[in-house]
Amino acid sequence: MKNYLLLIAICGMTLTATAQRGAGGGGGGAGAGGAGGGRGAGGAGAAGGAAGRAGAAAATAAPATGGGGGNLPISRSRILLLDSAITTKHTVTIKGKAVPYTAAAGTQPVWDEDGHEIAGVFYTYYERTDVTEEERKTRPLVISFNGGPGTGSLWMELGYTGPRKVNVDDEGYPVQPYGVHDNPNSILDVADIVYINPVNTGYSRATNSEVNKAQFFGVNEDIKYLASWIATFVTRKNRWASPKFVIGESYGTTRAAGLALELQENHWMFLNGVILVSPTDLGIERNGPLAAALYTPYEAAVAWYHKMLPAEYEKMELPKYLSEVEKFTLDELTPALSKGGMLPSAERKAIAKKLGRYIGIKESVVLENNMEINTNFFWKELLRDKAFTVGRLDSRYKGIDVETAGARPDYNAEQQSWSHSFAPAINIYLRDELKYRTDIEYSVYGSVRPWDNANNNTGYNLRKALAENPFMHLLVQSGYFDGACDYFNAKYSMWQMDPTGVLKSRMHWEGYESGHMLYLRKPDGEAATENLRKFFRESVAKPGTSAKY
């Protein structure tokens, strides 16, 4: 008998008509097995759903047989329907105006080529309700992902664009009591939003233990199944006429970039815009001296923030200071590193002195590292004399290691801080406000290993999608203090995506005095959401406009 995971939803509430169809429709519609080894028999085709439901019910009612490995009862609270939704009504005040909306929390299946359910993908969908169906045809639909690749969509949902926001202070640090409050900067006033949790994140899971996880866990595999899922979602919600935007953060930018072309060429869905928040390298290679040099402007930004620079730099506005460092990086540092051991000693010393002043590291230490200050070492070295490390994803955050010696920090200070505030909030929010009640654990970080990174051409695929679709625009948002997906490498990716410069009028970059989750700092969250509104307006063509060059 197959050892099935816990995957058919029972949320303890009245379900929508969609949910009442059950988990049926193929071999994936099978009974769930608990930790003690409960079993439910699956069936094929339409019989699969009925057999699965019967198997689950039988397993739930069956007496425990004891002895570890015998049949044990399954708790109904640990069973998740593959095709279900709970819809609730709410109102939020955005920019001083009341916005009524519905929130649907639920799952939609992933099917294999034979129509069998192989996974359930959990989502939350927010739709403004005081607009007509005719108005909705021109109302943007935003499709949102986070990164990892194994993390749920809670970060942007509760931190950036959603109608409710996590309780943090103005700089993004956790506060108690845990929970959420109205987000006055949510984009729900101008766009409907669906937040998607890929398999093994949030409540999303494969249907059973024998499903091949490799079909979900890889750059191209991830893009393929999610594109199909999105096409089904758009059809179900009748949003084909709506302008559509995909927004991704961190690894979600790899996903978003790849989806632009996959949706366009294989599902005939043409996007109006792609938004990359704290983007990865998008598969665009950078090696050797260039790779070492490109992190310099980020390191200079962090040194500026922590006041580790000479007074002449400290008093400069950050963007102006960074423009000077960027020029040094491209015009002096990269050529110097390219010369390696052939660089004259006097020139080496002059470059090392200048680099050290820009990034707050002693000249002697810069020389000891051959003028290549990698990020791990930088996070440890910058504040070593003060017994602090700085964070990776947001280098404004400080950490304390066991010892000040060493070449890298013991932990990422910012990541634990963010989990501290977001993990309680998402569990409280889904259960208490959206009424999605289950004992299945919400995976903030889920296992998606091994992940196949081969053939990552997402940056170039995004360029191709832009070239094929004259209506599509690109917006990149970066935090200056992000050391994992740094701002200058994001700029470099854009330069390489468009070597001719023909597309640059539709490619936009923005920098913020924040880190990876740039929206957590209050001023930046306000500015970034307002810039999203502007991007939506500029990316939706006027009625009657032709898509042509």
C-alpha positions as CSV (number, residue, x, y, z in Angstrom):
1,M,0.0,0.0,0.0
2,K,1.2,3.5,-0.7
3,N,2.3,5.7,2.2
4,Y,0.4,8.9,1.5
5,L,1.1,12.3,3.0
6,L,-1.6,14.5,4.6
7,L,-3.0,16.5,1.8
8,I,-6.8,16.8,1.5
9,A,-8.2,19.9,3.2
10,I,-10.7,20.1,6.0
11,C,-10.9,23.5,7.5
12,G,-13.7,23.2,9.9
13,M,-16.0,25.6,8.0
14,T,-18.5,25.7,5.2
15,L,-16.6,25.4,2.0
16,T,-17.2,27.0,-1.3
17,A,-18.7,25.2,-4.3
18,T,-15.2,24.6,-5.5
19,A,-14.2,22.9,-2.3
20,Q,-17.3,20.7,-2.3
21,R,-16.0,18.9,-5.4
22,G,-13.5,17.4,-3.1
23,A,-10.0,16.2,-4.0
24,G,-11.2,14.0,-6.8
25,G,-10.1,13.5,-10.4
26,G,-7.4,10.9,-10.7
27,G,-4.8,8.8,-9.0
28,G,-3.7,11.8,-6.9
29,G,-7.1,11.9,-5.2
30,A,-6.2,9.4,-2.5
31,G,-6.7,8.9,1.2
32,A,-4.2,10.5,3.5
33,G,-1.8,8.6,5.8
34,G,-0.8,10.0,9.2
35,A,2.5,9.8,10.9
36,G,1.6,6.4,12.3
37,G,1.1,4.9,8.9
38,G,-2.6,5.2,8.1
39,R,-3.5,4.2,4.5
40,G,-6.2,5.1,2.0
41,A,-6.6,3.6,-1.5
42,G,-6.5,5.8,-4.5
43,G,-8.3,5.3,-7.8
44,A,-8.0,6.3,-11.4
45,G,-10.0,9.0,-13.2
46,A,-13.3,10.2,-11.7
47,A,-13.2,7.2,-9.3
48,G,-10.0,8.5,-7.7
49,G,-11.6,11.3,-5.8
50,A,-14.4,9.1,-4.4
51,A,-11.9,6.4,-3.5
52,G,-9.6,8.9,-1.9
53,R,-12.4,10.5,0.2
54,A,-13.6,7.0,1.3
55,G,-10.0,6.1,2.2
56,A,-9.6,9.2,4.2
57,A,-12.9,8.7,6.0
58,A,-12.1,5.1,6.8
59,A,-8.7,6.0,8.0
60,T,-10.1,8.7,10.3
61,A,-12.6,6.3,11.8
62,A,-10.3,3.3,12.0
63,P,-9.2,2.2,15.5
64,A,-5.5,2.3,16.4
65,T,-3.8,-1.0,16.0
66,G,-0.8,0.0,18.1
67,G,2.7,-1.2,17.7
68,G,4.2,1.5,15.4
69,G,3.5,0.9,11.8
70,G,-0.1,-0.4,12.2
71,N,-3.1,1.6,11.0
72,L,-3.8,4.6,13.2
73,P,-6.6,7.2,13.0
74,I,-6.0,10.4,11.0
75,S,-6.9,13.6,12.7
76,R,-9.3,15.5,10.5
77,S,-7.5,18.7,11.4
78,R,-4.4,17.4,9.6
79,I,-6.1,16.8,6.3
80,L,-6.0,19.4,3.5
81,L,-8.3,19.5,0.5
82,L,-6.5,19.9,-2.8
83,D,-9.2,22.1,-4.4
84,S,-10.9,24.4,-1.8
85,A,-11.3,28.0,-0.7
86,I,-12.6,29.9,2.3
87,T,-13.8,33.4,1.3
88,T,-14.2,36.2,3.8
89,K,-15.2,39.9,3.5
90,H,-13.1,42.9,4.7
91,T,-12.5,46.6,4.4
92,V,-9.1,48.4,4.6
93,T,-8.3,52.1,4.5
94,I,-5.7,52.9,1.9
95,K,-4.5,56.4,1.3
96,G,-7.3,57.6,3.5
97,K,-10.1,55.9,1.6
98,A,-12.1,52.7,2.5
99,V,-11.5,49.8,0.1
100,P,-13.9,46.8,0.5
101,Y,-12.6,43.5,-0.6
102,T,-12.9,39.7,-0.4
103,A,-10.0,37.4,0.7
104,A,-10.0,33.8,-0.6
105,A,-7.6,31.4,1.1
106,G,-7.4,28.0,-0.5
107,T,-5.7,25.5,-2.7
108,Q,-5.8,24.8,-6.4
109,P,-4.3,21.5,-7.8
110,V,-1.3,20.9,-9.9
111,W,-2.1,18.2,-12.5
112,D,0.2,15.9,-14.4
113,E,-0.1,15.4,-18.2
114,D,-2.8,12.7,-17.6
115,G,-5.0,15.0,-15.4
116,H,-4.0,13.4,-12.1
117,E,-3.6,15.7,-9.1
118,I,0.0,15.7,-8.0
119,A,0.1,18.6,-5.6
120,G,-2.1,21.3,-4.0
121,V,-0.8,24.9,-4.2
122,F,-2.0,27.2,-1.4
123,Y,-2.8,30.8,-2.3
124,T,-4.6,33.9,-1.0
125,Y,-6.5,36.0,-3.4
126,Y,-7.6,39.6,-2.7
127,E,-10.2,41.2,-4.9
128,R,-11.7,44.7,-4.5
129,T,-15.5,44.4,-4.5
130,D,-16.8,47.9,-5.2
131,V,-15.9,47.7,-8.9
132,T,-18.1,46.5,-11.8
133,E,-17.3,43.5,-13.9
134,E,-16.7,45.8,-16.8
135,E,-14.2,47.9,-14.7
136,R,-12.4,44.7,-13.6
137,K,-11.5,44.0,-17.2
138,T,-9.1,46.9,-17.0
139,R,-8.1,46.5,-13.4
140,P,-4.6,45.0,-13.0
141,L,-4.1,41.5,-11.6
142,V,-0.8,41.1,-9.7
143,I,0.6,37.6,-9.3
144,S,3.1,37.6,-6.4
145,F,5.8,35.2,-5.3
146,N,8.6,35.2,-2.7
147,G,11.9,33.5,-2.9
148,G,14.1,30.9,-1.2
149,P,13.3,29.1,-3.5
150,G,11.7,27.3,-0.5
151,T,9.9,30.1,1.2
152,G,6.2,31.0,1.4
153,S,4.6,34.2,0.1
154,L,4.1,35.7,3.6
155,W,6.9,38.3,3.3
156,M,5.4,40.5,0.6
157,E,1.8,39.6,1.5
158,L,2.2,40.9,5.1
159,G,5.2,43.2,4.6
160,Y,4.6,45.0,1.3
161,T,1.6,45.0,-1.0
162,G,-1.2,43.2,0.9
163,P,-4.1,44.8,2.8
164,R,-2.8,43.8,6.2
165,K,0.8,44.4,7.5
166,V,2.9,42.7,10.1
167,N,3.6,44.5,13.4
168,V,7.1,45.9,13.2
169,D,8.7,49.2,14.1
170,D,9.4,52.0,11.6
171,E,12.8,50.3,10.7
172,G,11.4,46.8,10.4
173,Y,12.3,45.3,13.7
174,P,9.9,43.0,15.6
175,V,7.5,44.4,18.2
176,Q,5.0,42.7,20.4
177,P,2.2,41.9,20.6
178,Y,2.6,39.8,17.4
179,G,0.0,40.2,14.7
180,V,-1.1,42.5,11.8
181,H,-2.8,45.8,11.2
182,D,-4.1,47.7,8.2
183,N,-1.6,48.5,5.5
184,P,-2.3,52.1,4.5
185,N,0.0,51.6,1.5
186,S,-1.4,48.4,0.1
187,I,-1.8,48.3,-3.7
188,L,-5.2,46.7,-3.4
189,D,-6.8,50.1,-4.2
190,V,-5.5,49.8,-7.7
191,A,-5.0,46.1,-8.3
192,D,-6.2,42.7,-7.3
193,I,-3.5,40.4,-5.9
194,V,-2.9,36.6,-5.7
195,Y,-0.1,35.4,-3.4
196,I,1.2,31.9,-4.4
197,N,3.1,29.4,-2.3
198,P,5.0,26.9,-4.4
199,V,5.1,23.2,-3.4
200,N,6.5,22.6,0.1
201,T,6.0,26.3,1.1
202,G,3.0,27.6,3.1
203,Y,0.4,24.8,3.1
204,S,1.3,23.6,-0.4
205,R,2.3,20.0,-0.7
206,A,2.6,17.1,-3.1
207,T,-0.3,14.7,-3.0
208,N,1.6,11.7,-1.7
209,S,5.1,10.4,-0.9
210,E,5.5,8.7,-4.3
211,V,5.1,11.9,-6.3
212,N,8.4,12.7,-8.0
213,K,9.5,16.0,-6.2
214,A,12.1,16.7,-9.0
215,Q,9.2,17.9,-11.2
216,F,8.8,20.9,-8.8
217,F,12.3,21.5,-7.5
218,G,14.4,23.2,-10.2
219,V,14.7,26.5,-12.0
220,N,12.8,25.3,-15.1
221,E,10.6,22.8,-13.4
222,D,9.4,25.4,-11.0
223,I,8.5,27.8,-13.8
224,K,6.8,25.2,-15.9
225,Y,4.3,23.9,-13.3
226,L,3.6,27.4,-11.9
227,A,2.9,28.8,-15.3
228,S,0.3,26.1,-15.9
229,W,-1.2,26.8,-12.4
230,I,-1.4,30.5,-13.1
231,A,-3.2,29.9,-16.5
232,T,-5.8,27.8,-14.7
233,F,-6.2,30.4,-12.0
234,V,-6.7,33.3,-14.4
235,T,-9.3,31.2,-16.3
236,R,-11.2,30.3,-13.1
237,K,-11.3,33.9,-12.0
238,N,-12.2,35.2,-15.4
239,R,-9.2,37.6,-15.6
240,W,-7.9,37.0,-19.1
241,A,-8.9,40.6,-20.1
242,S,-7.1,42.2,-17.1
243,P,-3.7,43.7,-17.4
244,K,-1.4,41.2,-15.6
245,F,1.8,41.8,-13.6
246,V,4.1,39.2,-12.0
247,I,6.1,40.4,-9.0
248,G,8.8,38.3,-7.4
249,E,11.3,38.9,-4.5
250,S,14.7,37.3,-4.2
251,Y,14.6,33.9,-5.8
252,G,11.1,34.9,-6.8
253,T,12.7,37.2,-9.3
254,T,14.3,34.2,-11.1
255,R,10.8,32.7,-11.1
256,A,9.1,35.9,-12.3
257,A,11.7,36.4,-15.1
258,G,11.3,32.9,-16.3
259,L,7.5,33.0,-16.1
260,A,7.3,36.0,-18.4
261,L,8.5,34.0,-21.4
262,E,6.9,30.7,-20.3
263,L,3.5,32.3,-19.9
264,Q,3.9,34.1,-23.2
265,E,5.1,31.3,-25.4
266,N,3.4,28.2,-23.9
267,H,0.2,29.6,-22.4
268,W,-0.4,32.5,-24.7
269,M,-0.6,34.9,-21.7
270,F,1.0,38.3,-22.4
271,L,2.0,40.3,-19.3
272,N,2.0,44.1,-19.0
273,G,4.8,44.1,-16.5
274,V,7.4,42.2,-14.5
275,I,8.6,43.5,-11.1
276,L,11.8,42.2,-9.6
277,V,12.3,43.1,-5.9
278,S,15.9,42.4,-4.8
279,P,16.7,40.3,-7.8
280,T,19.1,37.4,-8.1
281,D,21.7,37.2,-10.9
282,L,19.0,35.7,-13.2
283,G,21.4,33.2,-14.6
284,I,23.6,35.9,-16.0
285,E,27.2,34.8,-15.4
286,R,29.9,37.1,-13.9
287,N,33.2,35.6,-12.9
288,G,36.8,36.5,-12.0
289,P,37.8,40.2,-11.3
290,L,34.4,41.5,-12.4
291,A,32.5,39.3,-9.9
292,A,34.8,40.5,-7.1
293,A,34.5,44.1,-8.0
294,L,30.7,44.4,-8.4
295,Y,30.0,44.0,-4.7
296,T,32.1,47.1,-3.9
297,P,29.3,49.7,-4.1
298,Y,27.1,47.6,-1.8
299,E,30.0,47.4,0.7
300,A,30.5,51.1,0.4
301,A,26.8,51.7,1.2
302,V,27.0,49.6,4.3
303,A,30.2,51.3,5.5
304,W,28.4,54.6,5.0
305,Y,25.4,53.4,7.0
306,H,27.5,52.3,10.0
307,K,29.6,55.5,9.9
308,M,32.9,53.7,9.1
309,L,34.0,56.2,6.5
310,P,36.2,59.3,6.4
311,A,34.2,62.5,7.3
312,E,34.2,63.7,3.7
313,Y,32.2,60.6,2.6
314,E,30.0,60.5,5.7
315,K,28.5,63.9,5.0
316,M,27.5,63.0,1.4
317,E,24.0,61.9,0.5
318,L,24.1,58.1,-0.1
319,P,23.1,58.1,-3.9
320,K,25.8,60.8,-4.6
321,Y,28.4,58.9,-2.7
322,L,27.5,55.6,-4.4
323,S,27.7,57.2,-7.9
324,E,31.4,58.0,-7.1
325,V,32.1,54.5,-5.9
326,E,30.4,53.0,-8.9
327,K,32.6,54.9,-11.2
328,F,35.7,53.8,-9.3
329,T,34.5,50.2,-9.4
330,L,34.1,50.2,-13.2
331,D,36.9,52.5,-14.3
332,E,39.7,51.7,-11.7
333,L,39.1,48.6,-9.6
334,T,37.9,46.2,-12.2
335,P,40.9,46.9,-14.6
336,A,43.3,46.7,-11.6
337,L,42.0,43.3,-10.5
338,S,42.2,42.1,-14.1
339,K,45.9,42.8,-14.1
340,G,46.5,40.5,-11.1
341,G,50.1,40.1,-10.3
342,M,51.2,42.3,-13.2
343,L,49.7,45.4,-11.5
344,P,52.6,47.7,-10.5
345,S,53.1,47.8,-6.7
346,A,52.6,51.6,-6.5
347,E,49.3,51.3,-8.4
348,R,48.3,48.4,-6.2
349,K,48.9,50.4,-3.1
350,A,47.0,53.4,-4.5
351,I,43.9,51.3,-5.4
352,A,44.0,49.4,-2.1
353,K,44.1,52.7,-0.2
354,K,41.2,54.1,-2.2
355,L,39.1,50.9,-1.9
356,G,39.7,50.7,1.9
357,R,38.5,54.3,2.3
358,Y,35.4,53.6,0.3
359,I,34.4,50.4,2.1
360,G,35.6,51.1,5.7
361,I,38.3,48.4,5.7
362,K,42.0,49.0,6.6
363,E,44.3,49.4,3.7
364,S,46.6,46.6,5.1
365,V,43.6,44.2,5.3
366,V,42.6,45.1,1.7
367,L,46.1,44.3,0.5
368,E,46.2,41.0,2.5
369,N,43.1,39.9,0.6
370,N,44.5,41.0,-2.8
371,M,41.9,43.8,-3.0
372,E,39.1,41.2,-3.2
373,I,36.9,41.7,-0.2
374,N,34.3,39.0,-0.4
375,T,31.0,39.5,1.3
376,N,31.4,36.9,4.0
377,F,34.6,38.4,5.1
378,F,33.2,42.0,4.9
379,W,30.2,41.1,7.1
380,K,32.7,39.9,9.8
381,E,35.4,42.5,9.3
382,L,33.6,45.9,9.1
383,L,32.6,46.1,12.8
384,R,35.1,43.6,14.1
385,D,36.7,46.1,16.4
386,K,33.3,46.8,17.9
387,A,32.6,43.1,18.4
388,F,29.7,43.1,16.0
389,T,29.0,41.4,12.6
390,V,26.6,42.9,10.0
391,G,23.7,41.0,8.4
392,R,23.7,39.4,5.0
393,L,20.2,40.2,3.6
394,D,20.1,43.5,5.4
395,S,23.4,44.8,6.6
396,R,21.9,47.4,8.8
397,Y,21.3,44.6,11.3
398,K,24.0,43.7,13.8
399,G,25.0,40.3,15.2
400,I,27.2,39.0,18.0
401,D,29.5,36.0,17.4
402,V,31.1,33.7,19.9
403,E,34.5,35.2,19.0
404,T,35.6,38.2,17.0
405,A,38.1,36.2,15.1
406,G,37.2,34.4,11.9
407,A,36.3,35.0,8.3
408,R,32.5,34.9,8.4
409,P,29.6,35.5,10.8
410,D,28.1,32.7,12.9
411,Y,24.5,33.6,11.8
412,N,22.4,36.0,9.8
413,A,21.1,38.5,12.3
414,E,18.4,39.9,10.0
415,Q,16.8,36.5,9.1
416,Q,16.1,35.5,12.6
417,S,14.7,39.0,13.3
418,W,12.3,38.7,10.3
419,S,11.1,35.2,11.3
420,H,10.6,36.5,14.8
421,S,7.9,38.9,13.5
422,F,6.5,37.2,10.4
423,A,6.0,33.5,11.5
424,P,3.6,34.3,14.4
425,A,1.8,36.9,12.2
426,I,1.0,34.6,9.3
427,N,-0.3,31.9,11.6
428,I,-2.5,34.3,13.5
429,Y,-3.7,36.0,10.3
430,L,-4.7,33.0,8.3
431,R,-6.5,31.3,11.2
432,D,-8.2,34.3,12.9
433,E,-8.9,36.7,10.0
434,L,-9.1,34.5,6.9
435,K,-10.7,31.6,8.9
436,Y,-8.4,29.1,7.3
437,R,-8.1,26.6,10.1
438,T,-5.9,23.6,9.9
439,D,-3.3,21.9,12.1
440,I,-1.0,21.4,9.1
441,E,2.1,23.5,9.7
442,Y,2.6,26.6,7.6
443,S,6.1,26.2,6.1
444,V,7.8,29.6,6.3
445,Y,10.9,27.7,5.0
446,G,10.2,24.4,3.3
447,S,12.6,21.7,2.0
448,V,13.0,21.9,-1.7
449,R,16.4,20.1,-2.0
450,P,18.0,19.0,-4.2
451,W,17.2,22.0,-6.4
452,D,18.2,21.8,-10.0
453,N,19.9,25.1,-11.0
454,A,21.0,23.9,-14.4
455,N,20.1,25.8,-17.6
456,N,19.1,29.0,-15.8
457,N,18.5,31.4,-18.7
458,T,15.8,33.4,-16.9
459,G,17.4,36.9,-17.4
460,Y,17.8,36.3,-21.2
461,N,14.4,34.8,-21.4
462,L,13.0,37.9,-19.8
463,R,14.8,40.0,-22.4
464,K,13.2,37.9,-25.1
465,A,9.8,38.3,-23.6
466,L,10.2,42.0,-23.5
467,A,11.3,42.0,-27.2
468,E,8.4,39.9,-28.2
469,N,5.8,41.9,-26.4
470,P,5.9,45.7,-27.0
471,F,3.4,46.2,-24.1
472,M,5.7,44.6,-21.4
473,H,7.6,46.8,-19.0
474,L,10.2,45.9,-16.3
475,L,10.7,47.4,-12.9
476,V,13.6,46.5,-10.6
477,Q,13.6,47.6,-6.9
478,S,16.7,47.2,-4.8
479,G,17.9,47.9,-1.3
480,Y,21.3,49.5,-1.0
481,F,22.1,47.5,2.1
482,D,21.2,44.1,0.7
483,G,24.3,41.9,0.5
484,A,22.6,38.7,-0.8
485,C,21.0,40.3,-3.9
486,D,23.0,43.5,-4.1
487,Y,21.8,46.6,-6.0
488,F,24.9,47.0,-8.3
489,N,24.7,43.4,-9.5
490,A,21.0,44.1,-10.3
491,K,22.0,47.0,-12.4
492,Y,24.7,44.9,-14.1
493,S,22.0,42.3,-15.0
494,M,19.9,44.9,-16.6
495,W,22.9,46.2,-18.7
496,Q,23.6,42.6,-19.9
497,M,20.0,41.9,-20.7
498,D,19.8,44.8,-23.1
499,P,23.3,45.1,-24.7
500,T,22.0,47.2,-27.6
501,G,20.1,49.6,-25.3
502,V,17.0,49.3,-27.5
503,L,14.8,48.2,-24.6
504,K,16.0,50.6,-21.9
505,S,12.9,52.8,-22.2
506,R,10.9,50.0,-20.8
507,M,13.4,48.9,-18.1
508,H,13.4,50.8,-14.8
509,W,15.6,50.6,-11.7
510,E,15.0,52.1,-8.2
511,G,17.2,52.1,-5.1
512,Y,16.1,52.4,-1.5
513,E,17.9,52.9,1.8
514,S,16.9,49.5,3.1
515,G,18.0,45.9,2.7
516,H,16.6,42.8,1.0
517,M,13.0,43.4,2.2
518,L,13.2,47.0,1.3
519,Y,9.6,47.6,2.2
520,L,10.0,47.0,5.9
521,R,11.5,50.4,6.6
522,K,8.5,52.7,6.7
523,P,9.6,55.5,4.4
524,D,10.8,53.0,1.8
525,G,7.6,51.0,2.0
526,E,5.6,54.1,1.3
527,A,7.7,55.2,-1.6
528,A,8.0,51.7,-3.2
529,T,4.3,51.1,-3.2
530,E,3.6,54.5,-4.7
531,N,6.2,53.6,-7.4
532,L,4.3,50.4,-8.1
533,R,1.1,52.4,-8.7
534,K,3.0,54.6,-11.1
535,F,4.4,51.5,-12.8
536,F,1.0,50.1,-13.3
537,R,-0.3,53.3,-14.8
538,E,2.6,53.6,-17.2
539,S,2.6,49.9,-18.2
540,V,-1.1,49.8,-19.2
541,A,-1.6,51.2,-22.7
542,K,-4.4,53.5,-23.5
543,P,-7.5,51.9,-25.1
544,G,-7.0,51.3,-28.8
545,T,-3.2,51.3,-28.7
546,S,-1.6,48.8,-31.0
547,A,1.2,46.5,-29.7
548,K,3.8,47.2,-32.3
549,Y,7.2,48.8,-32.8
